[in-house]
Amino acid sequence: MGPGRALAAALLVLLLALRVYDPPPVEALRLRTFDAFQVLAPRPRPPERPVAILDIDEASLAAFGQWPWSRTRMAEITRRLSEGGAAVVAFDVIFSEPDRLSPPLLAETVPGLNAAARADLLAQPDSDAVFAEALKAATAVLGQTASRAPVPWTGKEPPPQTGMAVVGPDLDPERALMSFPGLIRNLPVLERAAAGRGVFTISPERDGVVRRVPLILRAEGAVVPTLSVEILRVLTGADSILVRTDDTGVASVRLPDLAVPTDPGGQVWVRFSPHDPDIYISARDLLAGTVAPERIRDKIVLVGTSAVGLLDNRTTPIDRSMPGVEVHAQLLENLLFGTTLVAWNGMVLVEIGVAAAVSLAIIAFAPILGAFNLLLLGSLVAAGLAYASWYCFSEQSVLFDATFPLITTFLVYLTLVFTNYFREQAGRTRIRAAFGQYLSPALVEQLAANPEKLRLGGEERRLTIMFSDVRGFTTISEFYKTDPAGLTALMNRFLTPLTNAILDRRGTIDKYMGDAIMAFWNAPLDDPDQETNAAAAALDMLARMDALNAARRAEAEGGGHPVLPLDVGIGVNTGACVVGNMGSDLRFDYSVLGDTVNLASRLEGQSKFYGVKIILGAATAEAIRDRYPVLEIDLIQVKGKREPETISTLLGDEAFRRSGRFADLSARHAGMIAAYRARRWDEARAAATACRELAEGLRIDGLYRLYEARAAEFAEEPPPADWAGVYVATSK
């Protein structure tokens, strides 16, 4: 077995162990898949609805006041439902405290009553007793709720219990059941009057979605039925509930003519229908006598609430908010029509077996079939597994998780593919090792992918070139003449953020020249926004230098030593260049040549003279003028060139370009340039002074001081008659 297949086999063992452990992410993926199935194929509503909900809704609360209502009103509701022919009346609410509106209780608690009024109240029947008589006359099931703390029973006799019979292996099913230390019951007089009692506690999954509902659970050390099961027990007249177990836990819960498979924890997966307003009957309408008899006759009527203020809303796979009482109603319909979803106790073994079988087949046949045929076969198997999972859900109501086998086999396949890929990359790795010592990392990667590029020569492309240099670096170096290591650390400290600013905007670093950087855009990769990216990089470089200077000043103040600020000048130019591998047969580098490069270098050298941070060539300025705040600063003939170049400066970002301040400055600045070139020296000087005031804080004061001085000089000694406004630079 080769290393790739051995690695795939080891991964398979790890993944199978992960499924046995079943961590939350694995479970969440499985549950989301089943949720998607429910959304795609919700449970059809039966034509004859066996369940109705007597709803304490907002309209009922508005009509009869806040909850809880008096027990006499609850007795009236129970009597009307019973007289209307309800098969069972079940309560998704609890009555654990005496009725605060009961007349005998009012006689004891209301202060200031005279003897006659107190006697009259004491003569009235107890509201809880009235409610108990109504429960006894009807076929009623009361709800209980589980508690995280023990709750004392207030009755004189032990609370009534539903009989439980356990049949199966010698295994305590309570270990797998949901367990609670306490149980909140109804008043003893009500508990004894009801035909049944069931727990209506619903515990959602980790993500807050209700998918499974217990049929039995453990409370106060005893196994008790939940509300839906107890309703069906009362409806069928059974004395007890039969629980069958197997080696994994609970297998099923049985009643006469009803056997419901469960998971080991005694829970069932509910196949939900969308929220159905038609099964709700407003308590207001019932008490008003306006409910059609067929909506109650022979139905299981659940008494619950949809009122938002009573906070009994749940999230299901297909509804973000469903009243909790409707969850019980849907569970009852699932149980009555046999539509619950079945998750066999041994289904995890089936899923693991399928994942192992398919993965081992991929590992075995990978060398024989080849990558494409293996991918084709794997795709067919994946489609088959996905269809099998859907068929089991939609046609058999069985939950078979195909996500784990699919992910397992896909990861095994990827492992085999990538090991082959890495083996093929060995030759390219040798190229990287051979040339990595004297070529840039980007070029090494290109050569590894395309060895045919390993030749001299280049191609002509339109590029944007940038030069940056630290002003006064000689003075800074002299400051560190006794500390060369400190100078090296300082260079690394400012070159790193400047480099990052360029690389973050898709620039390519050509070379470092002491404290200077040369970079370019649109090679080796195309960059349609080369001028914009270069401008953004230049602005970012200035911002990063400001941050570095601030940090160095803070350090100097803390250490009590002087600090020399770092000031950067930047030149940017766009035009035709030759880019490629330049050098000799033995040593070469990826670089650029051309007049555009030379001009960019000269422009950076002029930034200090003009008192600006950034100087742009004409092509660069024209490309970004509509997005960035650009000001033309002069028509210059740099040293070594015959043709003059219109140069500009970049003042800030796009937001400043749209500001009113820039609009004012741009207009006044244009007037200054026009006056200067028209030889209106006094006007040019005044405009320069006004611009300097408008540009305060923009760090271009030196530019306007330069024009003030030029205008004053030319006013005394005008330039020759053939002067065209061109400044001839005498230095680089």
C-alpha positions in Angstrom: 0.0 0.0 0.0 1.4 3.4 -1.1 1.7 6.3 1.3 -1.4 8.0 -0.2 -3.6 5.0 0.3 -2.3 4.4 3.8 -3.0 8.1 4.7 -6.6 7.7 3.2 -7.1 4.5 5.3 -5.9 6.3 8.5 -8.3 9.2 7.7 -11.2 6.8 7.3 -10.5 5.2 10.7 -10.5 8.7 12.2 -13.7 9.8 10.6 -15.5 6.6 11.6 -14.4 7.2 15.2 -15.7 10.7 14.9 -19.1 9.5 13.9 -19.3 7.1 16.9 -18.4 10.1 19.2 -20.9 12.3 17.2 -19.7 15.8 18.2 -22.1 18.7 17.9 -20.9 19.8 14.4 -21.5 16.3 13.0 -24.9 16.1 14.6 -25.8 19.7 13.5 -25.1 18.8 9.8 -27.2 15.7 10.1 -30.1 17.6 11.7 -29.9 20.4 9.1 -30.2 17.8 6.3 -33.3 16.3 7.9 -34.7 19.9 8.3 -34.2 20.4 4.6 -36.2 17.2 3.9 -39.0 18.5 6.0 -39.1 21.8 4.2 -39.1 20.0 0.8 -41.8 17.5 1.9 -43.8 18.6 4.9 -46.4 16.2 6.3 -49.7 16.5 4.4 -52.6 17.5 6.6 -55.2 14.8 7.0 -58.6 15.5 5.5 -60.3 14.9 8.8 -58.5 16.6 11.7 -58.7 14.6 14.9 -57.2 17.4 17.0 -58.5 20.9 17.7 -56.9 23.6 19.9 -59.0 25.8 22.2 -56.8 28.9 22.0 -56.4 31.4 24.8 -55.4 34.0 22.2 -55.0 37.8 22.2 -58.7 38.3 21.5 -59.6 36.1 24.5 -57.3 38.0 26.8 -58.7 41.3 25.6 -62.3 40.0 26.3 -61.8 38.3 29.7 -58.6 39.9 31.1 -55.1 38.8 31.9 -54.0 35.2 32.5 -54.5 33.2 34.7 -58.3 33.2 34.5 -60.5 32.1 37.3 -61.1 28.4 37.7 -64.8 28.9 37.3 -64.2 30.2 33.8 -61.9 27.2 33.2 -64.7 25.0 34.5 -67.1 26.7 32.1 -64.7 26.0 29.2 -64.3 22.4 30.2 -68.1 21.9 30.5 -68.8 23.5 27.1 -66.1 21.3 25.4 -67.5 18.2 27.1 -71.1 19.0 26.2 -69.9 19.7 22.6 -68.8 16.1 22.3 -65.0 16.5 22.7 -63.4 13.0 23.0 -60.7 14.2 25.4 -60.1 17.7 26.8 -56.3 18.1 27.6 -54.6 21.1 29.1 -51.3 22.5 27.9 -51.4 24.8 30.9 -50.8 24.0 34.6 -52.9 24.8 37.7 -50.3 24.4 40.5 -51.6 27.1 42.8 -55.0 27.8 44.3 -57.3 30.1 42.4 -56.6 33.7 43.7 -60.2 34.6 42.7 -61.8 31.7 44.6 -64.5 33.3 47.0 -63.4 31.4 50.2 -59.8 32.6 49.5 -60.9 36.1 48.9 -62.7 36.0 52.2 -59.4 35.3 53.9 -57.2 37.6 51.9 -59.2 40.8 51.2 -58.8 43.2 54.0 -61.6 45.4 55.3 -64.5 43.0 54.6 -67.4 43.2 57.0 -68.8 40.1 58.6 -71.7 39.7 56.2 -69.6 40.0 53.1 -67.0 37.5 54.5 -69.8 35.1 55.4 -71.3 35.4 52.0 -67.9 34.7 50.3 -67.3 31.7 52.6 -70.7 30.3 51.6 -69.7 30.3 47.9 -68.2 27.1 46.4 -64.5 26.9 46.1 -63.4 27.7 42.5 -60.9 24.9 42.4 -63.6 22.4 43.5 -65.9 23.7 40.8 -63.2 23.1 38.2 -62.5 19.7 39.7 -66.1 18.7 39.2 -66.0 19.8 35.6 -62.9 17.8 35.0 -64.4 14.7 36.6 -67.5 15.1 34.4 -65.4 15.3 31.3 -62.7 13.1 29.9 -59.9 15.4 30.9 -56.1 15.1 30.9 -54.1 17.7 32.9 -50.6 18.9 31.9 -47.6 18.8 34.2 -44.2 20.3 33.7 -40.7 19.0 34.5 -38.6 21.0 37.0 -34.8 21.3 37.5 -35.4 21.3 41.2 -37.5 19.0 43.5 -41.1 20.3 44.1 -42.9 19.1 47.2 -46.3 17.5 46.8 -49.0 19.2 48.9 -51.6 16.5 48.9 -52.3 14.2 51.9 -52.2 11.1 49.7 -49.5 10.2 47.2 -50.1 11.7 43.8 -51.9 9.6 41.2 -49.5 7.8 38.8 -49.9 6.3 35.3 -49.0 2.6 35.2 -45.8 1.7 33.3 -44.8 -1.8 32.2 -41.3 -2.4 30.8 -40.6 -5.4 28.6 -37.3 -6.3 27.1 -33.7 -6.9 28.0 -32.5 -6.4 31.6 -31.7 -2.8 30.9 -32.8 0.2 32.9 -34.4 2.5 30.3 -34.2 5.4 32.7 -30.5 5.8 32.0 -31.3 6.9 28.4 -34.4 9.0 29.2 -34.6 12.7 29.7 -34.4 13.1 33.5 -35.5 15.8 35.8 -35.3 16.0 39.6 -38.7 17.6 40.0 -42.2 17.6 38.6 -44.6 20.5 38.9 -48.1 19.1 39.3 -51.5 20.6 39.5 -53.5 21.1 42.8 -54.2 17.7 44.4 -58.0 18.2 44.0 -57.5 18.7 40.3 -55.0 15.8 39.9 -57.4 13.4 41.5 -60.4 14.6 39.3 -58.6 14.2 36.0 -58.6 11.0 34.0 -54.9 11.4 33.1 -51.9 13.5 33.7 -49.0 14.0 31.2 -45.9 16.1 31.1 -45.9 18.8 28.4 -42.2 19.7 28.7 -40.6 20.1 25.2 -36.8 20.4 25.1 -35.4 21.7 21.8 -32.1 20.7 20.2 -28.9 22.6 20.8 -29.9 25.1 18.1 -33.3 25.8 19.6 -35.3 23.9 17.0 -37.9 21.3 18.2 -37.4 18.1 16.2 -37.9 15.4 18.7 -40.5 15.1 21.5 -40.3 12.6 24.3 -43.1 10.1 24.8 -41.8 9.2 28.3 -39.3 10.8 30.6 -38.0 10.5 34.1 -39.1 12.9 36.8 -38.7 12.5 40.6 -37.2 9.1 40.0 -40.2 7.6 38.2 -41.0 7.1 34.5 -43.9 9.3 33.5 -45.8 9.8 30.2 -45.8 13.0 28.3 -49.0 14.7 27.5 -49.7 13.2 24.0 -49.1 9.6 25.1 -51.3 10.1 28.2 -54.1 11.6 26.0 -54.0 8.4 23.8 -53.9 6.2 26.9 -57.0 7.8 28.2 -58.7 7.8 24.8 -58.0 4.0 24.3 -59.0 3.2 27.9 -55.7 1.5 28.7 -54.7 1.2 32.3 -51.0 1.4 31.7 -48.3 2.1 29.0 -46.0 -0.6 27.7 -42.4 0.3 27.1 -40.2 -2.1 25.1 -36.4 -2.0 25.4 -33.5 -3.4 23.5 -29.8 -3.3 24.1 -29.5 0.3 23.2 -32.3 1.7 25.3 -36.0 2.3 24.6 -37.2 0.7 21.4 -40.9 1.5 21.4 -43.9 2.8 23.4 -47.1 0.8 23.1 -50.8 1.2 23.7 -53.7 -0.9 22.5 -53.6 -0.9 18.7 -50.7 1.5 18.7 -46.9 0.9 18.7 -44.6 3.8 18.3 -40.9 3.2 17.6 -38.6 5.6 19.5 -35.0 6.5 19.7 -33.0 5.0 22.8 -34.1 8.1 24.8 -37.8 7.4 24.3 -38.2 10.3 21.9 -39.9 10.4 18.5 -39.1 12.6 15.5 -42.1 14.7 14.5 -42.8 15.1 10.8 -44.2 18.6 10.8 -46.9 20.3 8.8 -46.8 24.1 8.3 -48.5 26.1 11.0 -52.3 25.6 10.6 -54.6 28.4 11.9 -57.7 26.4 11.0 -57.4 24.0 13.9 -57.5 26.9 16.4 -60.8 27.8 18.2 -60.7 31.1 20.1 -61.8 30.7 23.8 -63.7 33.9 23.3 -65.8 32.3 20.6 -66.4 29.2 22.6 -67.7 31.1 25.6 -69.8 33.3 23.3 -71.4 30.1 21.9 -70.5 30.9 18.2 -68.4 27.8 17.5 -69.8 25.2 15.0 -70.5 21.9 16.8 -68.4 19.9 14.2 -65.3 21.7 15.2 -65.4 20.0 18.7 -67.4 16.8 18.3 -65.3 13.6 18.6 -62.1 15.5 18.6 -59.1 15.7 21.0 -59.2 19.3 22.2 -56.0 20.8 23.5 -56.4 23.9 25.7 -53.4 26.1 25.2 -52.3 29.6 24.2 -51.0 31.4 21.2 -50.8 34.8 22.9 -47.4 36.2 22.5 -47.2 37.6 26.0 -47.5 34.1 27.5 -44.2 33.0 25.8 -45.2 29.5 24.6 -43.8 29.7 21.0 -41.4 27.2 19.5 -39.2 26.9 16.4 -39.7 23.9 14.2 -37.8 22.8 11.0 -40.4 24.5 8.9 -41.8 27.3 11.1 -39.8 30.0 12.9 -42.5 30.4 15.5 -45.2 27.9 16.3 -47.3 27.8 19.5 -46.1 25.0 21.8 -49.6 23.6 22.0 -49.6 23.0 18.2 -46.4 21.0 18.6 -48.5 18.6 20.8 -51.3 18.7 18.3 -49.0 17.8 15.4 -47.4 15.0 17.5 -50.8 13.6 18.2 -51.6 13.5 14.5 -48.3 11.8 13.8 -49.1 9.2 16.4 -52.6 8.6 15.2 -51.8 8.4 11.6 -48.4 6.6 11.9 -46.4 9.4 10.3 -43.7 9.9 12.9 -40.2 9.8 11.5 -38.2 6.7 12.5 -34.6 6.7 13.5 -33.7 3.1 14.0 -31.5 2.5 17.0 -29.0 0.7 14.8 -29.0 3.3 12.0 -25.6 4.7 13.1 -24.1 1.3 12.3 -25.7 1.3 8.9 -24.3 4.8 8.2 -20.8 3.8 9.4 -20.9 0.6 7.4 -21.9 2.4 4.2 -19.2 5.0 4.7 -16.6 2.3 5.4 -17.6 0.2 2.4 -17.6 3.0 -0.2 -14.4 4.5 1.1 -12.5 1.2 1.1 -13.7 0.7 -2.5 -12.3 4.1 -3.5 -9.0 3.3 -1.8 -8.8 -0.1 -3.5 -9.7 0.9 -7.0 -8.0 4.4 -7.1 -4.8 3.1 -8.8 -6.8 1.1 -11.3 -9.5 3.5 -12.4 -7.5 6.8 -12.5 -8.6 10.2 -11.3 -11.4 10.9 -13.8 -13.0 7.5 -13.7 -12.8 7.5 -9.9 -14.5 10.9 -9.8 -17.2 9.7 -12.1 -17.8 6.5 -10.1 -17.8 8.6 -6.9 -20.3 11.0 -8.3 -22.7 8.1 -9.1 -22.3 6.6 -5.7 -22.9 10.1 -4.1 -26.0 10.5 -6.1 -27.2 7.1 -5.1 -26.6 7.8 -1.4 -28.4 11.1 -1.6 -31.4 9.5 -3.4 -31.5 6.7 -0.8 -31.6 9.2 2.0 -34.4 11.1 0.3 -36.3 7.9 -0.5 -36.1 6.6 3.0 -37.5 10.0 4.3 -40.2 10.6 1.8 -41.5 7.1 1.2 -40.6 5.2 4.3 -40.5 7.9 7.0 -37.1 6.6 8.0 -34.2 8.8 8.8 -31.0 7.7 7.0 -28.2 10.2 7.1 -26.3 10.3 3.9 -24.2 13.4 4.8 -21.7 11.4 6.8 -21.0 8.7 4.2 -20.8 11.4 1.5 -18.4 13.6 3.4 -16.3 10.6 4.5 -15.9 9.3 1.0 -15.3 12.7 -0.4 -12.5 13.4 2.1 -11.0 10.0 1.4 -11.1 10.8 -2.4 -9.5 14.2 -1.8 -6.8 12.7 0.2 -5.9 10.3 -2.6 -6.1 13.2 -5.2 -3.9 15.5 -3.1 -1.3 12.9 -2.3 -0.9 12.3 -6.1 -0.8 16.1 -6.6 1.9 16.5 -4.0 4.0 13.8 -5.6 3.7 15.6 -9.0 4.8 18.8 -7.3 8.1 17.3 -6.2 9.8 18.4 -9.5 8.5 21.9 -9.0 9.7 21.9 -5.5 13.2 21.2 -6.7 13.0 24.2 -9.0 12.0 26.4 -6.0 14.9 25.1 -4.0 17.4 25.7 -6.9 16.3 29.3 -7.8 14.8 30.5 -4.5 18.1 31.9 -3.4 18.4 34.5 -6.0 14.9 35.0 -7.5 11.9 36.7 -6.0 9.3 34.4 -4.5 6.6 35.5 -7.0 8.9 34.7 -9.9 9.9 31.4 -8.4 6.3 30.3 -8.2 5.8 31.3 -11.9 8.9 29.4 -12.9 7.7 26.3 -10.9 4.4 26.4 -12.7 5.8 27.4 -16.1 9.5 26.4 -16.5 9.5 27.6 -20.1 9.6 31.2 -18.8 13.2 30.5 -17.5 14.8 32.6 -20.3 16.2 36.1 -20.8 14.2 38.9 -22.4 10.9 40.4 -21.7 7.7 41.9 -23.1 6.4 45.5 -23.6 3.6 46.5 -21.4 2.0 49.6 -20.0 3.0 49.8 -16.4 2.7 52.2 -13.5 6.1 52.7 -11.8 6.6 54.0 -8.2 9.8 55.2 -6.5 9.9 56.2 -2.8 12.8 57.5 -0.8 13.3 58.7 2.7 14.3 62.4 2.8 17.3 63.3 4.8 18.4 59.7 5.3 22.0 60.7 5.4 21.3 62.8 8.6 19.5 59.9 10.1 22.4 57.5 9.3 24.8 59.9 10.9 22.6 59.8 14.0 23.1 56.1 14.2 26.8 56.1 13.3 27.7 54.3 16.6 24.7 52.0 16.3 24.6 50.3 12.9 22.3 47.6 14.3 19.9 50.3 15.3 20.0 51.7 11.8 19.3 48.3 10.4 16.3 47.8 12.7 15.0 51.3 11.8 15.2 50.5 8.1 13.3 47.3 8.5 10.8 49.1 10.7 9.9 51.6 8.0 10.5 49.4 4.9 8.0 46.8 6.2 4.9 49.0 6.4 5.8 50.7 3.1 6.2 47.3 1.4 2.9 46.1 2.9 1.1 49.1 1.6 2.3 48.3 -2.0 1.6 44.6 -1.8 -1.9 45.2 -0.3 -2.7 47.2 -3.5 -1.5 44.5 -5.9 1.9 46.1 -6.5 5.1 44.2 -7.2 8.3 45.1 -5.4 11.1 45.4 -7.9 14.0 46.2 -5.6 15.2 47.9 -2.5 17.9 50.5 -2.9 19.1 51.3 0.6 16.2 53.4 2.0 14.4 53.6 -1.4 11.8 51.3 -2.9 11.0 50.6 -6.5 7.7 49.0 -7.4 5.4 48.6 -10.3 1.8 47.6 -11.2 0.3 45.5 -14.1 3.0 42.9 -14.1 3.5 40.0 -13.8 -0.3 39.9 -13.4 -2.7 42.1 -15.3 -4.1 45.0 -13.3 -6.8 47.1 -15.1 -6.8 49.6 -12.2 -3.0 50.0 -12.0 -3.0 53.8 -11.6 -5.7 53.7 -9.0 -4.0 51.0 -7.0 -0.7 52.9 -7.2 -2.4 56.1 -5.9 -4.1 54.2 -3.1 -0.7 52.6 -2.2 1.0 56.0 -2.1 -1.6 57.4 0.2 -1.4 54.4 2.5 2.4 54.7 2.6 2.1 58.2 3.9 -0.5 57.1 6.5 1.6 54.3 7.7 4.6 56.6 8.0 2.6 59.0 10.1 1.6 56.2 12.4 5.2 55.0 12.6 6.4 58.5 13.4 3.8 58.9 16.1 4.9 55.6 17.7 8.6 56.6 17.5 7.8 60.0 19.2 5.9 58.2 22.0 8.8 55.9 22.5 11.3 58.8 22.5 9.3 60.7 25.1 9.1 57.6 27.3 12.8 56.9 26.9 13.9 60.5 27.2 15.9 60.5 24.0 15.6 62.6 20.7 14.0 61.2 17.6 14.4 62.2 14.0 11.1 61.9 12.0 11.0 59.9 8.8 9.7 61.8 5.7 9.0 60.0 2.5 8.8 61.4 -1.1 7.0 59.4 -3.8 7.1 59.6 -7.5 4.6 57.7 -9.7 4.5 57.5 -13.5 2.6 55.5 -16.1 3.7 54.4 -19.6 5.2 51.8 -21.8 8.0 49.6 -20.3 9.8 46.4 -21.0 9.3 43.9 -18.2 10.8 40.4 -17.8 13.9 38.5 -16.8 16.8 40.9 -17.0 20.5 40.1 -16.4 23.1 37.7 -17.6 23.1 34.0 -18.4 24.1 33.2 -14.9 22.2 35.7 -12.8 19.0 37.6 -13.7 16.0 39.1 -12.0 12.4 40.1 -12.9 12.5 43.8 -13.5 11.5 46.7 -15.7 13.3 49.1 -18.1 12.2 52.1 -20.1 11.9 55.9 -20.1 8.8 55.7 -17.9 11.0 54.2 -15.2 13.6 56.9 -15.4 10.9 59.6 -15.3 9.3 58.1 -12.2 12.7 58.2 -10.5 13.2 61.8 -11.5 9.7 62.8 -10.2 10.4 61.3 -6.8 13.6 63.3 -6.7 11.6 66.5 -7.3 9.1 66.0 -4.5 11.3 67.7 -1.9 12.0 70.7 -4.3 8.2 71.3 -4.8 7.4 70.8 -1.1 4.9 67.9 -1.8 4.8 64.3 -0.7 3.7 62.7 -4.0 4.4 63.7 -7.6 2.4 62.1 -10.4 3.4 61.9 -14.1 0.8 63.2 -16.7 -0.5 59.8 -17.6 -1.0 58.7 -14.0 -2.7 62.0 -13.0 -5.1 61.8 -16.0 -6.1 58.3 -15.2 -7.1 59.0 -11.6 -8.2 62.6 -11.8 -11.9 61.7 -11.7 -11.5 59.7 -8.5 -8.7 61.3 -6.5 -8.0 65.0 -5.6 -5.2 65.8 -8.1 -3.6 69.3 -8.6 -1.3 70.2 -11.5 1.8 71.7 -10.0 4.2 72.5 -12.9 5.5 71.8 -16.4 9.0 70.5 -15.9 11.9 69.3 -17.9 13.7 66.8 -15.7 17.4 66.4 -16.0 18.4 64.1 -18.9 15.2 64.6 -20.8 14.3 67.1 -23.6 10.5 66.9 -23.5 8.7 68.7 -20.7 6.2 66.7 -18.5 3.1 68.1 -16.8 3.4 66.9 -13.2 0.7 66.9 -10.5 0.4 66.0 -6.8 -2.1 63.8 -5.0 -3.7 65.4 -1.9 -5.9 62.7 -0.4 -8.6 60.1 -0.8 -11.8 59.9 -2.8 -13.9 61.5 0.0 -11.6 64.6 -0.1 -12.0 64.7 -3.9 -15.8 65.2 -3.4 -15.4 67.8 -0.6 -16.2 71.5 -1.0 -12.8 72.4 0.4 -11.0 70.7 -2.5 -13.4 72.3 -5.0 -12.4 75.8 -3.7 -8.7 74.9 -3.6 -8.7 73.4 -7.0 -10.4 76.5 -8.6 -8.0 78.9 -6.8 -5.0 76.7 -7.7 -6.0 76.6 -11.4 -6.2 80.4 -11.3 -2.7 80.6 -9.8 -1.2 78.3 -12.6 -3.0 80.3 -15.3 -1.8 83.6 -13.9 1.8 82.3 -13.6 2.0 81.1 -17.1 0.3 84.3 -18.4 3.1 86.3 -16.6 0.7 88.0 -14.3 3.1 87.8 -11.5 1.3 89.8 -8.8 -1.9 87.9 -9.4 0.0 84.6 -9.3 1.7 85.6 -6.1 -1.6 86.6 -4.4 -3.3 83.4 -5.6 -0.4 81.3 -4.2 -0.8 83.1 -0.8 -4.6 82.4 -0.8 -4.0 78.8 -1.8 -1.5 78.3 1.0 -4.2 79.4 3.5 -6.8 77.1 1.9 -4.4 74.2 1.9 -3.4 74.5 5.6 -2.9 71.0 7.0 -2.5 69.3 3.6 1.3 69.4 3.8 1.8 71.3 0.5 2.8 74.7 2.0 6.2 74.4 0.3 4.6 74.3 -3.2 2.9 77.7 -2.7 5.9 79.3 -1.0 7.8 78.1 -4.1 5.3 79.9 -6.4 5.3 83.0 -4.2 9.1 83.2 -4.6 9.0 82.5 -8.3 6.4 85.2 -8.9 8.4 87.7 -6.9 11.6 86.8 -8.7 10.0 87.0 -12.2 8.4 90.3 -11.3 11.8 91.8 -10.8 13.6 89.8 -13.6 11.1 88.5 -16.1 11.9 85.3 -18.0 12.8 85.5 -21.7 10.2 86.2 -24.3 10.1 82.6 -25.5 9.5 81.2 -22.0 6.6 78.7 -22.1 6.2 78.1 -18.4 8.6 75.2 -18.4 10.8 74.7 -15.4 14.2 73.1 -16.2 15.4 70.9 -13.4 19.1 71.2 -12.7 19.3 68.1 -10.4 17.9 64.6 -10.2 
